[in-house]
Amino acid sequence: MNNQFQGSYVALVTPFTDSGELDESTLVRLANRQIEAGIDGLVPCGTTGESVTLDDNEYQRVMRLTIEASAGRVPVICGAGGNNTRKVIHMAQTAQHLGADAILSVSPSYNKPTQEGIYAHYAAIAAATDIPIILYNVPGRTGSNISAETTLRLADIPNIVAIKEASGNLGQVMEILRRRPQGFSVLSGDDALTLPMLAAGADGVISVIANQIPDEWSRLVHFALRGDFQSARELHYKYLQLMNLNFVEANPVPVKTTMAMMGLLSERVRLPLCEISAANRERLRTELIALDLLKEREMVAGLL
């Protein structure tokens, strides 16, 4: 099966300055860091990128800067989802115009559409654009699930090419894998379930932890894709605690906190997200030290 999207993709954070503005130079630096570490693709303007807090100009700027930074070295999959179908169509058309390789489109939240409504939503987006579309199923955030049957119906639409599955339901994932059409990719949307999903036949992951460890995470994914599950398991269990701690508070608060500790960006997030609690900050710091991910100066500062 020759699937278009395979490997380790990063759900890229959106860096802000301490005053809360878009930090363009850091965004470009983070994109280059990912590519140089061997990531297979960049996914800006998703949940981890705080897309719902970006205004239209910022949204387009993040997309443009990421696409320019990639310069064709890896695919750029831009987040373009929401619960207003007409607005999502406009976002998808904008991403296509800017040169994105695909869009990642989360299923509608709050409206509580039926399965038929979810199908019609994605079918309308697909009919209005030529860009490849990756479905995103994350019931914990949207309040509704894209069923396996709906996913498989949508997979028959030519430019709906993949799904990011974050339902946590491995039975549902395996039903999609069992019946998917040729060329339709299944990507993990949950870092901690990536290894079992790859073992079941999934094609890759759109990852949060890749923001912190793009090189090691890419190694884990490619070990599993090559069938070297012993090597993949070693990395999985090495980083499992960090995967879990990345969701100890709302994503991307923990991952930005750790990246700030690593000297990569300001930990600034936008309201209604806020600074991580002191207790969870210490848990994250302790884990980074255990994994040797903190610079020496940061370790010393944390002990003072």
TAJO-V618370 format. One record per residue. N is the residue number from 0. RES is the residue in one letter. SS is DSSP state (h for helix, s for strand, l for the rest). PHI is phi as a letter, one per 30 degrees, with the letter a starting at -180 (999 if undefined). OMEGA is omega in whole degrees, 0 to 359 (* if undefined). Layout:
n = <N:N>
res = <RES:RES>
ss = <SS:SS>
phi = <PHI:PHI>
omega = <OMEGA:OMEGA>
This chain:
n = <0:1:2:3:4:5:6:7:8:9:10:11:12:13:14:15:16:17:18:19:20:21:22:23:24:25:26:27:28:29:30:31:32:33:34:35:36:37:38:39:40:41:42:43:44:45:46:47:48:49:50:51:52:53:54:55:56:57:58:59:60:61:62:63:64:65:66:67:68:69:70:71:72:73:74:75:76:77:78:79:80:81:82:83:84:85:86:87:88:89:90:91:92:93:94:95:96:97:98:99:100:101:102:103:104:105:106:107:108:109:110:111:112:113:114:115:116:117:118:119:120:121:122:123:124:125:126:127:128:129:130:131:132:133:134:135:136:137:138:139:140:141:142:143:144:145:146:147:148:149:150:151:152:153:154:155:156:157:158:159:160:161:162:163:164:165:166:167:168:169:170:171:172:173:174:175:176:177:178:179:180:181:182:183:184:185:186:187:188:189:190:191:192:193:194:195:196:197:198:199:200:201:202:203:204:205:206:207:208:209:210:211:212:213:214:215:216:217:218:219:220:221:222:223:224:225:226:227:228:229:230:231:232:233:234:235:236:237:238:239:240:241:242:243:244:245:246:247:248:249:250:251:252:253:254:255:256:257:258:259:260:261:262:263:264:265:266:267:268:269:270:271:272:273:274:275:276:277:278:279:280:281:282:283:284:285:286:287:288:289:290:291:292:293:294:295:296:297:298:299:300:301:302:303>
res = <M:N:N:Q:F:Q:G:S:Y:V:A:L:V:T:P:F:T:D:S:G:E:L:D:E:S:T:L:V:R:L:A:N:R:Q:I:E:A:G:I:D:G:L:V:P:C:G:T:T:G:E:S:V:T:L:D:D:N:E:Y:Q:R:V:M:R:L:T:I:E:A:S:A:G:R:V:P:V:I:C:G:A:G:G:N:N:T:R:K:V:I:H:M:A:Q:T:A:Q:H:L:G:A:D:A:I:L:S:V:S:P:S:Y:N:K:P:T:Q:E:G:I:Y:A:H:Y:A:A:I:A:A:A:T:D:I:P:I:I:L:Y:N:V:P:G:R:T:G:S:N:I:S:A:E:T:T:L:R:L:A:D:I:P:N:I:V:A:I:K:E:A:S:G:N:L:G:Q:V:M:E:I:L:R:R:R:P:Q:G:F:S:V:L:S:G:D:D:A:L:T:L:P:M:L:A:A:G:A:D:G:V:I:S:V:I:A:N:Q:I:P:D:E:W:S:R:L:V:H:F:A:L:R:G:D:F:Q:S:A:R:E:L:H:Y:K:Y:L:Q:L:M:N:L:N:F:V:E:A:N:P:V:P:V:K:T:T:M:A:M:M:G:L:L:S:E:R:V:R:L:P:L:C:E:I:S:A:A:N:R:E:R:L:R:T:E:L:I:A:L:D:L:L:K:E:R:E:M:V:A:G:L:L>
ss = <l:l:l:l:l:l:s:s:s:s:s:l:l:l:l:s:l:l:l:l:l:s:l:h:h:h:h:h:h:h:h:h:h:h:h:h:l:l:l:l:s:s:s:l:l:l:l:l:l:l:h:h:h:l:l:h:h:h:h:h:h:h:h:h:h:h:h:h:h:h:l:l:l:l:s:s:s:s:s:l:l:l:l:l:h:h:h:h:h:h:h:h:h:h:h:h:h:h:l:l:l:s:s:s:s:s:l:l:l:l:l:l:l:l:h:h:h:h:h:h:h:h:h:h:h:h:h:h:l:l:l:s:s:s:s:s:s:l:h:h:h:h:l:l:l:l:l:h:h:h:h:h:h:h:l:l:l:l:l:s:s:s:s:s:s:l:l:l:l:h:h:h:h:h:h:h:h:h:h:l:l:l:l:l:s:s:s:s:l:l:h:h:h:h:h:h:h:h:h:h:l:l:l:s:s:s:s:l:h:h:h:l:l:h:h:h:h:h:h:h:h:h:h:h:h:l:l:l:h:h:h:h:h:h:h:h:h:h:h:h:h:h:h:h:h:l:l:l:l:l:l:l:h:h:h:h:h:h:h:h:h:l:l:l:l:l:l:l:l:l:l:l:l:l:l:l:l:h:h:h:h:h:h:h:h:h:h:h:h:h:l:l:l:l:l:h:h:h:h:h:h:h:h:l>
phi = <999:c:d:d:c:b:j:c:c:c:d:d:d:c:d:c:d:d:d:j:d:d:c:d:d:d:e:d:d:d:d:d:e:d:d:d:d:j:d:c:a:c:b:d:i:c:e:d:d:h:d:d:c:d:d:e:d:d:e:d:d:d:e:d:d:d:d:d:d:d:h:i:d:b:d:c:c:c:d:a:b:l:c:c:e:d:d:d:e:d:d:d:d:d:e:d:d:d:j:d:d:a:c:c:b:d:d:d:c:i:d:i:d:d:d:d:d:d:e:d:e:d:d:d:d:d:d:c:a:c:d:d:c:c:d:b:c:b:e:d:c:d:i:b:c:d:d:e:d:d:e:d:d:d:d:d:d:e:c:c:c:a:b:c:c:b:d:i:c:d:d:d:e:d:d:d:d:d:c:d:d:e:i:c:d:c:c:d:c:b:e:d:c:d:d:d:d:d:d:d:j:d:c:l:a:c:c:d:d:d:d:d:b:e:d:d:d:d:d:e:d:d:e:d:d:d:i:c:d:d:d:d:d:e:d:e:d:d:c:e:d:d:e:d:d:d:b:d:b:e:d:c:e:d:d:d:d:d:d:d:d:d:i:c:a:d:d:e:b:c:e:d:d:b:e:d:d:d:d:d:e:d:d:d:d:d:d:d:d:d:c:i:c:c:d:e:d:d:d:d:d:d:c:d>
omega = <184:184:186:184:184:175:186:178:182:170:194:173:173:181:175:174:179:178:174:179:177:180:189:183:178:177:179:179:179:178:179:177:180:182:180:179:175:179:181:179:181:180:177:172:172:178:180:177:178:187:183:178:179:172:187:181:179:180:180:181:178:178:184:182:180:178:179:179:179:179:177:182:176:177:173:181:186:175:178:183:179:184:174:189:180:179:179:176:178:178:180:178:176:179:178:180:182:176:177:179:180:170:172:189:180:181:186:176:172:180:182:178:171:176:178:177:177:178:182:178:182:179:179:178:181:181:186:183:178:186:175:184:172:175:177:180:180:185:180:178:187:182:176:183:168:184:176:180:179:177:182:173:181:181:177:176:192:183:167:197:186:171:166:187:179:179:186:182:184:176:177:179:182:175:176:180:183:190:184:177:177:174:180:184:173:183:177:173:182:185:185:178:183:182:177:178:177:178:179:177:177:190:182:187:164:203:171:185:177:174:183:187:184:182:181:180:176:178:180:183:183:170:183:180:177:180:178:186:176:179:179:180:180:179:179:183:175:187:184:180:178:176:182:180:177:179:178:167:188:173:12:182:182:183:176:178:181:180:174:176:180:177:186:183:169:181:184:170:181:175:15:171:182:183:182:179:181:182:180:174:181:177:179:180:180:180:178:178:180:181:180:180:179:172:184:182:180:178:180:180:181:181:182:*>
